[in-house]
Amino acid sequence: MQDALYTENLAVGYSGQVLIEDICLHLRRGEIMTLIGPNGSGKSTILRSVIRQISPIRGAVYLDGRPMDRMTALETAKRLSVLMTDRVHPELMTCRDVTATGRYPYTGKLGLLTAEDWEKVDEALALVHGEDLADRDFSQISDGQRQRILLARAICQEPEVIVLDEPTSFLDIRYKLELLSILKDMVRRRGLAVLMSLHELDLAQKISDRVACVHNHAIERCGPPEEIFSGGYILELYDAVRGSYNPDFGCLELESPGGAPRVFVIGGGGSGIALYRRLQRQGIPFAAGVLHKNDLDYPVAQALASKVVFEQAFAPIGDEAFRRAADMLDSCEKVLCPLSGFGPMNEKNLLLKELAERAGKLA
């Protein structure tokens, strides 16, 4: 499939000083590519250079197979729309008026919209669930509502490519999910190509078809999220030395409390996760077990517990794991058991609970 947008040996920066070079990104129709990386790594600089808001230092950007520097502004506007972090402050304009500015590339010199243009404006508002905002003053609505209207304006241009710089910044959870869901639906139904930057790793991991990592003055890695969010690379990308990133859950975990375990947690099946995090918040070092390596609790316990006693996936808890857990339980001051269900695979955890109860340690 032909690339909707691609860069060739692109070098970007300011005042002739190269910040990032050898940028070779290939964005296909029906695909979302997301730039991630530390603050100041150059994500916005890349996007602003791609849309030619900043002149590239060298290299080229191609839109629909044509070099963008040889295209007129009108030709570009019919193929590419932009939603950047710059705050827009139009005066005395309704949300429908703001959305309608997306049709200007298709109007004559007088900028008059036809009935067909207004139909497309209303269609775009409907796509972003903004019909109820149409007649409201754009300056009087919330940040989340503004982002939806600006997205409607971008959709109105009927582009092949949409470029967005941190579109979810300043939005609450509802509007983040709404905005990205609308984008994903547009990509799937209309075959749009989307290039954007995001700070929220969990959202980037879930919505992106490919992820480009900006780090050390380069596109350090580029690939599907399954490759990028694995093997501990995310902490390396952000030069993080504390805490961990859980690629299975798409979430960050703080570092575990130091010291020998004071509490033993008998968990499993997701029952212990909230308790692990509570103990971490309180600075109480704890041990967890016996957990199967495919258990929901296991990755969170690995991140937050001082010690984890585990058993291999799909195997009943063996005598060795039970013995290690019993020894660890004996050395702890208190035992907590959020687990309520016991079966053939974890029946020895029930024996651990009974041990704790006989020792007077079960809280």
N, C-alpha and C positions, 0 to 999 in steps of 0.2 A: 504494500500500500504506500502511495506517495506521501511524503511528509507534508503536513500542513505548514509547518514552520521548522526551520533548522538553522543552526549557526555553524559557520566554517572558520576554524582557527580564530575565534573571536577573542580579542583582548580588551578589557574594560578598566576604567579607572578615572582619575581626575587630574586635570592640568598636565596631561601627558605622562603622568605617573601610573604605571600598570599596577592594578590591584589583583586581577585574576586574568590568566591568559590560557590559550589553547582550549577555549570553551567550544565543545562540539556537541550540541544538544539536538536531538531529533524527536519532534513531537508529531505524532500521527493523529488523524481524525478519529474521533471516538475514544480519545485517551486523555487522562489527566496526569500531568507531570508536576510534581511538587518539589520545590527547592527547600531543603532544610539545612541548618547549620547554626553555629554560634552567632550571637549579636556581633555586628561589625564585620562579619566574614565576607559580605559583598552580595548577598542575595538580592537586595533591592537595586544595587548597582547593575547587576546582570539584567534584571527585568527592565530597568529604565533605559539600558543600552539596547535591549532587544526592540523596544517600542520606539527607539530613537529620540527619547526625551533627553538622553545624554549621547553625545557622539562617541561611537566606539573608537578606541585608539588604533586598532587594526582589525582585519578580518571582515566578515560579511554576515548579514542576516538575510535569510531567504523566506519569503512568504508565498506559498502556493507555487514554489519553484522559481520565483523571480526575486532578484536582489532588491531589498526594500529601499536602498538609497537611489534606485532608479525609478521608483514608483512615486506618483504624485500623492499628496496628502489625501485627496479624494479617493484615489484607488486603494490606498492603505485602509482608509476608514470603512470602506465597503467590505473588507476582508478581516479586519482586526479591530476589536474593541478592548477598552482598558478600564480597569477599576483599581485605582491606586489608593494609598493611604492618605493622600492629600485631602483635607477637609474642603468640601464644596459649600459655598455660601451664596447661592443665588438669592436675589432679593425679589420679593413679591411674585414668586413663582409657585404654582401648585405642584404637587407631585406628578400630576399628569403632564404639566408643562415641562418639568425636568425630564421625564421619561421621553417626551416627544423630541427632545434635542438629539436623541439617537437616530432620528430619521433625516437629519439635515444633510448627510452625504447623498441622499436620494432626491432632494428638492432642487429647484432651480435657483437662480441667483437671488430671487426675492425671498427664498426660504419659506415658501408657502406650502403647507401640508395639504395633501388631498384627502378625500374621504377614506381612500385605501390606506394612506399613511396612518390616519387616526385609528383605523381598525387594528393595525399592527401595534400601535401604542397600547390599546386596550387589551390586546392579546398578551402583550408582554407583562402588563400589570397583573393580569389574571394568572400568568405562569408563576409569579412571585407572591401570589396571594395578596396583592396590594390594591384590589379594587376599592376597598373601603377607605384607602388613603388618597385616592385620585384627586379629590377637590380640597385636600388639606394643604396648608402652607408648608412647604418643604422645610423651612427653618424652624418649624414648631413641632417636628416629630422626633422620635428617639433615634439614637445611633443605629440600633438594629433595623428600624424601619427605613432609615436613610440608605443603609446598605442594600436593602431589598429594592428600593426605588432605583438606585444607581445600577444594580444588576439588571433591572428592567430596561433601563436606558441602554445598557450594553447589548442586551438581547435584541432591542429594537433595531440595532444596526444590521441585524441578520449577518453576523460575522461568521467566518470559518474558524477563527481563533479568538479566545478571550484570555487576556493577561490580567492577573489579579495579584496585588501585593498585600499580603496579610489581610485577606478579606474578613477574617473573623475577629480581628483586634477590636477591643472595646465592646464585644457582644456577649450577652449572657448565654447560658447553655441552650435555651430555646432557640434563639436566633442563629447561633452557630450551627445547630443541627438543621434548621430550616434552610439556611443559605446553602450549605453544602449538599443537602438533599436535592434542592432545586438544580444546582450545578450538575450533580451526577445524573439526574433525570434528563437534563438538556443534552448532556454528552451522549447518553444512551439513545435517546429518541431522535436527535437531530444530527448526530455525528460530529458535534463540535470538538475542537481540540482546546484544552485548557492548560495553561502554564501559570502556576502560582507559587507563592511562598507561604509557609505556615510555621508558626512557633509551636503549635500544639502537636506533639509527636503522635499522640493516640489518634488524632483525627487524620494526620498525614498517613499513618499506617493503614487506616481503614478505607480511605477514599481514593488513594493514589493507585494508578496503574504502574507508574514508575516514579522513583524517588532519586533526585540528584542531590548529593551531599557537598556543600560548599565549605571547604576547610583548607587551611595552609595555602591560601592564594591559588586554589585550583578546584576543579570539580573532582573531588577525591574518589568518589564512587558514584555509579549510576546504575540502577537496576530495579527489579520489582521489589516491593516492600518485604517479601519473604526472605530475600537475600540481605537487604540493608538492615532490617531489624532482627538480627540474629548474631550469635557468636560474640556478644559483648561489644560490638562495634559502636553502638550509640554513645556509650560512656567515653570511648576514645574520640569520637567526633566532637564531643562537647568538652573534651579535656576535663571530664569530671573525675574527681578522686574520692568522692564520698557518695554513699548510697548505691543504688542499682536501678536498672531498667528491666522490667519484665515484659519481654516481647509477646508472650502468650496472652497476657491481660492488657497489654498496651498501657502500662502504668509505671510510674516511678515509685521506688521505695526508699525511705531514709535508711541510714546505716543502723546496724544493730547496736544495742547498748553493750558496753564493754563489761568484762568481768565474768566470773564463773556463774553458771545458772543458779538462780534462787527459786525459780518456779518451773515445774514440769507440766506441760500441756499435753493431754491426750486428745488429739483432734482427728480430723479426717473428713473427707467429703465436703470441704468448704466450711465446716463448722468452726474451725479455729482461726480463720483469717481475721475477723474483727478483733478477736482476743489478742492475737499476735500484735496487731497494730496498737491496741490499747496499752499493752505491756511496753512496747517500744516507746510510745509517747510518755509513759511514766518513768522511763529510764530503768526498767527492771529487766535484767538479763534472764533469759529463760531457755529451756530446752523443749523440743517437741518430738513426739513419736508415738507409736511407731507409724510412720507414714509410708505408703507405697509411692514409688517414684512417679507414677502417673496420677497421683491424687491432686485435687484442686489445691489443697493446703500446701503441698510440697514446695512449689517455687517461692511462695511468700515466706514460709518457714525458713527456707534456705537463705533468704535475704535478711530476715530479722532475728532469727534465733541464734543463740551462742552455739548450740549443738542441735543436730537433727539426727535421730535414729530412724533409718529407713529400711524398707524391704523392696525387693525388685517388683516391678509391675506384674500384676496378674498372678502373683504367688502368695499363698497363705503366709502369714507372719511366722517366721521360723524361730527355733529355739535360741539361736545366736542373737538375733535382733531383740528378742524378748529379754534375754539376759542383760544385754547392754542397756536397754531401756530401764529395766528394774534397778540396775546399779545406779544409773543416773537419777532415777526417781528417788532412790534412797538418800542421795546426797543433797537433794533439794529441800527447802523449807516447807513448800506448799505444792499441792497438785490441783490442777484445774482440769475438768473434763467437760468440754462443750459438746462432745460426741454423745448422741443418744441411741444410735443404731449399731448393733454388733451382729456380724454374720460369720460364715465359715472363713472368710479371708482375713478378718481382723478380730477374731474371737480372743486372741491373746491380749488385745487392748482392754477387754473386759476384765481379764485377770489382773492387768496393771491397775485398773480402777479399784478392784477389790483389795489389792495390796495396799494402795494408798489409804483406803478407808480403814483397814485394820491398823495401819500405822498412825491414824489420826491426822493425816496430812490433807485429806480431800476437802477442798473448800467448796 
